[in-house]
Amino acid sequence: MKFLPRLVCAAAWALVSALAQAASPAATAATAAAAPGACPAILQYQFPRLQDDAPQNLCQYAGKAVLVVNTASYCGFTSQYEGLEALYAKYQARGLVVLGFPSNDFGGQEPGSSKEIADFCYNTYGVKFPMLGKSVVAGAARNGLYAALDKATGKTPQWNFHKYLIDRSGKVVASFASDVSPSSPALLEAVDKALR
């Protein structure tokens, strides 16, 4: 199988972002975790960890600011892994978590197995932020977290590397399109505010 070249990905993103898309209907929910009292509703989901399929309850991130990003290994925006890792390294001690959700929803740009994706992320970009198992993030079959993020913002990912920001209280406070880099002033300002 041939992968789309990165330039084609970026050009396709430009086309896709120009098209208005209505919010998709309610989606199939992911496995919801039992809700501890302090865990906000937006984090009451469980997903397998990318590296070993160990179940990860997102309630472990309650009280932190969380940046949720759908990722892909063969996209013009793939180099954002470097910026996401730098953001995580810079703000982790203050309470920021970056959560990566590999997805093959856009242009077949994440065709690999969990091991291939994990190896690529670590070996190419030194990714240490939490990566969860490959899942659907757009359309009727999207996972429950992405359905909740869409409902909270009215925005669904149009391409790889769409970003949602959740503040410490569990409120979804921002949504950033794929072409907004992890080092953009708008994103950094939103992260700083979410950490206060």
Secondary structure, DSSP 8 states (H G I E B T S, - for coil): -----HHHHHHHHHHHHHS-----------------TTS-GGG--EEEBTTT--EEEGGGGTTSEEEEEEE-SSSTTTTHHHHHHHHHHHHGGGTEEEEEEE--TTTT---S-HHHHHHHHHHHH---S-BB-----SSTT--HHHHHHHHHHS---SSTT-EEEE-TTS-EEEEE-TTS-TT-HHHHHHHHHHH-
